[in-house]
Amino acid sequence: MPPVILPATFVSVLQQFRPHFSGPSFENLTVLVAGFVHALGGHRITDALRAAGPSASKHYTTYYRFFSRARWSLDDVGLQLMEFLVARFNLDTVELVLDDTLTRRSGKKVALASMHADPLLKKQTRGRAFVSYGHVFVVLAVHLSLPLLGKTGWALPALFRLYEAPSRGGHKDSPSDIRREHARRRADKAQRTRLRKTDREYVDDEVRACDPRPEEEPIPKKALRKKTEFGADLVLLVARRFPDLKFRLLADHLYNGRTVLHAILSQVDNVHVITRGRPDAALYEMPPERKPGQRGRPRVKGARLLNPKEWAEAHPEAFRETKVTMYGREVTLHVASYLGMAYRSLPGRLLRYVIVKDPDGIYRTDYIISTDTELTEEEVLAAYSNRWPLERTFQDCKQKLCIQNPQIQLPTSVRRSVPFGMLIYSLVVTWYVIHGHQVAAATRPAADPWYPGNERPSFTDMIATLRRASWAEAIADLPSGGAPRQKGLADYLARVVAAA
């Protein structure tokens, strides 16, 4: 295989994942990563192969089969990424960010696609949210807080689960299917019958994995797993893999229920959770100790407490003004907190409910819960704000790496393609922190007079630095006793035009 256009420092980071692939699969992985890094267009698989150039020496279907048939595990790769980050940056307490994102698709033959509420679309007048057709992935990311990455840090996706909604949708052909049928009709060829496939089957009231086969009927709603269950599975997978580490899970209000809190904290003791709570949460005191000779079933909860909203109204004197660093800046807030047991979500354990108010009255009162009762209000609020970088990660992956664009339809490919793009994002940021920032400082072009720059490097800056470093090694370095590689420069320009 011809050498890929990637710097040796990036290849050394990629070599950390070599044990989880066979020899041919790792070659395909390297080619695809190089192609996605250098592609400037839609970042489809064919765009990546054009950008990879001569290194993509195999038949193009080989690289599609890397997603649909090759034997490698997303979980193994994600856990290896976490292990590398923990060792490289000496993390003793790891902040995990849990959230989900929608990738929009089209075409009734796309496997495992369904209708999902689209947060980017406005709600209808009756309060029903607009929906979009596609895939929703539950993502668990590692939050890195380093001076190099700015005040807010970065969230690096590592582990993924595909969530399927009960509403199937997708009754129209995708544009590519329509074009393909028109082309075969013009060529007087027989029309092909391509069916939507699945890799699961519903047998004996449970969902089981199976070989890809045509989907006959959707899985019943009662058998589908929830996002919260997938999220709990990912956290437990990490907590059990690294039992000596302490984890702090940051999540939105969707993940504050029993299926996350009780499912995680009842099985592992190295995880604490910080998430948004409900203003009307039912809170109780801990059950009183049993008296000697007392008969009857032991009490499971104590006296009922005021819910957070009522408590805030009844104790205005408990609030104090403080300054907290949130979302990269210092803000002034009014905060108060109290302890209570949420029996339905986490029985037998106290939670700290932090109530935060805006002194100017512009923003609504918010309620943050923490299972670590030793944290102060400022620490809880600052930690909760660290979940926001994952939203920026989703935006960068969709806009810069175009993870929604690959035209794939088979079940295994669907499960792998979007996480593959997010893993490339994590690799680029990791490389930049370790090696790339030095390259950026040495090769940064002169600043434009109308753009003073930004303290926090953007993902566009990072991937541009990786491209410059790649081509610096490929064409800018002079071979021993030779002339500059003009042919390599011409090949690069041809690839840029083809991939744009």
N, C-alpha and C positions, 0 to 999 in steps of 0.2 A: 504494500500500500504506500503511495507517495506520502511524504510528510504533510501533516496538517498545518495550517497557518495559525498557530497558537504559540505564545511565548513559553519557554521552558518552565518558568515559574508557575504558570497556570496549569501546565501538564502535570507538574509535581503535585498540585492540589487535587487534580483529577485522579491521580494514581492512588489516592486514599481509598477509592471505591473499586479498585481493580479486583479484590478478592470476591466481590459479589457478582461478577460477570465471567462468562467463558471468554476465551481468547477472541474469537470472531465477534462476539457481542460487544466486547470492550472496544474493539476497533470501530464498530458501527457507532457506538456511543461517542467516541472521540470525534468522528466525522460529523455527527449530528450536532454536537455541542459547538464545534467550530463553525458549522453552517449557520446555526441560529445566532451566534455571536456576530457574524459578518453580514447576515442578511439584512437588507434595508427595506424590503417590501413588506408583504403580508405575513412573512414568517410561516408560510405553509411548508410542508416537508419538502416539496419540490423546490421552493425558494431556498431552503437551507442547502439542498444538494447543489444548486447552481452556485451559491456563495462558497461552498466548500471546494468547488473546482476539481482539479485532478485527484485530490484525496478521496473523493467519492467515486472510487474506481469500480465498485460492484454494481450489479443491476439495481435500478431504482426500487424495485419491489423488495429487495433485501432490507432496505431501511424502513419500509412500511411494516415488514414482518418483525422488525425489532420491537415495535409496539404491540403487534397482534399475537405473536407466537413465541418470541424469545423468552427463555427461562431466566427471569430476574425478578426480584421482589422490591416493590416500592418501600415497604417497611424496612427492609435491610439497608437500603440506600439512605433512607431518612435517619435511621438510628446511627449509621456510620457518620453522617453529617453532624449529628448532635455530639457524638463522641469526639469528633475532630474539633468542634468548636469549644467544647468543655476543656479539652487538653491544651488547645492552642492559646486560649485566653484565660486559663486558670480560673474557671468559674466554679465557685463553691455553692452559691445559691443561684439557681437558673430561673429566669422569668420566662414562663410559657404564655403565649397568647393564643386564645382559641376563638375562632370565628368561622363564618361560612361565606361563600361568594357564588354568584350566579354567572355562568358562562353561557351566552346565548348561542343557539344553534338553529338550523333550519333543515327540513327534510324529514319525511315520515319514516325513513329507513335508518335513521341514526339510532343506534342501540341505547337503551336505558335512559332516553330523554323523556322529559315530562314537563308539565306546566308548573311554574313556580311564581310566587309573588315577586314582582320586580321593584326593588326599593328606589330605583332611579325614575320611575314613572309616577305621576301624580295620582292621588286617590280619586275615585269617582265621587259624585255628589252624595251617593248613598253610603259612602264609607268603605266600599269594597275596593281592594287594591287591584291595580292592573297586573296582569300576569304575562310572563314571557316563556317561550319554549326553549329548553336547553338542559343544562346539567348544573347541579349545585354540589360543590365540594366543601366538606368540613375540613378546615385546615388548622393544624397545630404548628405554631412558629416559635422560634427562639428569639427573644428580644436582647439585642446587644446594646449596651450603653458604654460608648467609648468616646473620648474627646475628639477623635478623628471624625466621628459620624455625626457631630453636631449635638445639640442639647436634647433632642428627642430620641436619639438612637434609631435603630433599624430593627425590623422584624423579618427574620429569615425563615421562610416556610420549610418544613421538614417532613411532616407526616400528613396523610390525606385519606379521606373516605368519601366515596360518591354516595350522595343521598338521592333517592328516587321518590318523587311525590306520587300520591295516588291518582292524580289526574294526568292521563297519558298525553293527549293532544297530539300535534304534529300530523295532521291529516293531509298536508300538501307535500308535493315533491320539492326537493331542494333545487336551486337554480342549476347546479351541476348535473343533477339527474335529468332535468328537462333538456339541457343542452346535449347530453349524451344520447337521449332518445331521438332528438331531432337529427343528430349526425348519423345515427344508424338508419333512420328512415330515409335520409337523402342518399345514403350509400346502398339502399335496397337490401339491408340486412335485417334479420329477424330480431324482434324486440326481446331483450333479456328480462327475465322475471327475477328481481332482486328483492328479497324479503328482509324485514327488520329482524335482527337476531338478539338473543339473550344468552347469558351464561348462568342463569339461575332457573330453578324449577320449584314449584310448590307441591310438596309431597307430604302427606300425613300431617297437615296443619303446620308445616314449617318450611322455610326457604332453604334450599340446598344448592350448592354450586354444581354446575354440570358443564359439559363441553358445549361450545357455541352451537346453537340450533335455532331454527326459525321460531319466533315468538308467536304462540297461538293465542294466548289471552294474558292480560296483565295480572300481576301478583295482587291478591286481595289486599285491601287497605289495612286490615287488622294484622297482616303478616309483615308489613313494611316496618323497618326500623326507623326511629326518630333521629333527628340531628343530635339531640342531647345524648342519646345512647352511643352514637358514633364518637362524639366528643369525649365521653367518659372512657370509651375503649382506648382512644389514642393516649389519653393522660395515664391510664393504668399501664399501657404498654411501655411508656417511657419510665414511669416510676419504678416498675419492676426490673427494667433493664439496668437502671442506675440506682440501686438501693442506698448507696452511700451519699448521694447528693440530695440537697434540699431544693424543692421546686415551689415556685409561687405562680399559680395559675390566674391569669387575667382574662376575664370573659365578659360579654355583654349580658343584658338581662335575660336573654333566652336561656342561658345556661345556669340559672340560679335555683333550679328546682331539685327535686329529690333524685331524679335520674342522673344528675351530675354530682351534687354535693354528697348525698348518702352513698351513691355507688362508688365514689372515689375514696372518701374519707373512712368508710367502713372497711376498706380492704388494704389500704396503704397508710403509713404514718409519716411519709416524707413529702407531703403535698399540702399547701395552704391555698385557699381560694379567695380571690377578691373579685367581686362582681357587683352589678347594680341590683338593688333590692326594690321591693314594692312598698309604696307608702302605706298600704293597708295590710301589711303582713301581720299574721297572727303570731304573737310572741308570748312566751311564758317564762316564769322562773323555773329553775331546776327543781325536780321533785324533792321534797323534804326527806331527811333520813328516817328510816323506820324506827319506831320506838320498841324497846324490849317487850316481847310478848304480843306485839300488835298483830292482829289477824287480818286476813283478806289479801287480795292481790296488791303487790307493790304499785305505788303511783308512778306513772310515767312522765308526768309533767306537774309543775307547780301552779301557782296562781297566775291568772291571765294578766298580762301587762298591756298598757296602752300601745296601739300600733304606732309606727314612727311618725305619721302625720299628727295624730292626736298628742303624742308625747312632745313634739316640737311646739305645739300650740299651748300645752299646759306648762312648759318649762322654758319660757323665753329667757330667763336669767342664766340658763345653762350655756347659752351660746357665747362664744368669745371670738374676737377678731384675730386673724392670723394671716400670715403670708405663706403661700405654698407655690412651689415651682411645678407648673403643670403645662404640658404641651409646649415646652421650650421657653416659657416666660414666667415671671413671678406675678402672681395675682393675689389680691386681698379678698378674703372670704370670711364668712361667719360660720363657725363649725361647732357641733356638739355631738356627743355620742353616748350610747348606753348599751348595756348587755342584755341579751335575751335569747331564749331558745326557740328556734323555728321548728316546732315539733313535726310538722308534715314534711319539711325538707331535710332536716338534720336532727333527729331526736337524740337526746342525751348529750348535747354539746352546745355550749354558749357561742353566740356570734356577737361581734361588735357591729352595731348599726351606726354609721357615721352620717349625720344629717348636715348638709352644706347649703348655705344660702348666699345669694349674691347681695352684697350691701347696697348696690344701686337698684336692685329690684328688676333688672332687665331679664335675667335668666331665671328659669323656674327652680324651685327647691329640688335638690337631688338627694338620693339615698343610696349609700354604698355600704355593702356588707363585707366583712372580713372574718375568716375563720381563725385567724391569728389574733387573739385578743390582746397580745402584748404590743402590737403596733400602735403608734400614736395616730391621731386623726390626720396629721400632715403626711405621715408615711403612707397611710392607706390611700389618700387622694393622689399623691404623687405616683404611687405604683399603679393605680387604676388608669391614670392618664397614659401610661406606657402601652396600653392596648391600641392606641390610635395609629402608630406606625404601620400596623398590619393593613389598615385601610389604604394607606399610601402604597404599600406593597401590591395590593390587588390592582390599584390604578396603574402602576408602572408595568406590571405583568401584562395587563390587557392592552395598554397603549404602546409600550415600547417593545414588548416581546410578542404581542398579538396572540396570546394563548388561546383565543377563541377561534382562530382562523383555520387551523389544520383540518382538512377535509377527510375525516376518518369516520367510519360508521360501525366497525366491529366492536363487540363488548370490551374485550381486553384493551384495545387501542383507546377506547373512550376513557377507560379507567386510568390510563397511563399518560396520555398526551398532555393534558393540562397540568398535572403534577410535574411532568418532565420540564415544562417551561418554567414553572415556579422554582424547581431545583436549580435550573440554570441561573435564575435570578440570584439565588442564595450563593451559588458558586462565584458569580461575578463580584458580588459585594464582599465575600470572604477574601477573594484574591486581592481586591482593591485595598482592604484593610491591612493585609499582610505584606503585599509587594507593590500594588498598583499606585498607592499614594506617592511613593518615591518616583515612579515613572511619570506621574502626573505633574509633580513639581519640576521635573527636569524637562518635560516636553510640552508644558502648557503654553499655548499660543499667547501672544500679547493681548492684554485685556482691551475690549472695546471701550471707547470713552463714554458711551451711553449705558454701559452695563458694568457696575462696580464689582460684581461678583457676589457670591453667597458663601457664608461660613460653612454651611452644610453642603457637601457635594451631592449632586443629584445622581440618579441612576444613569441618566444620559451622559453625565461626565464620566462615570465609572466605565460604562461599556465603550465609550469613545476612547478612553485611555487604554483599555484592553485591545482595541483594534489597532491603535497606534503602536503599541508594544509588539503586537503580532507582526505587523508589516515592517517594523524596524528590524526585527530579527530576520525576516524573510527576504527583504530587498534592499534595505538601507545599509546593512553591514557588508563591507567589501570582502569577497572571498580572497584567500591568500594569493597575492600576486596577480589579481585579476582586475577586471573593470566592473563598474556597477551593473547590477542585474536589470538591464533595461527590459529584457523579456518578462521578468517577474512583474515589473511595474505595469507593462502593457496588459499582462494577464489580470492584474488586480483591477485596472480600470474597466476591463471587459466584464469582470464579475460584478462590479458596482453597477454598471449599466444594466446587466441582466437581472440583478436582484432588486433594482429600484422599482 
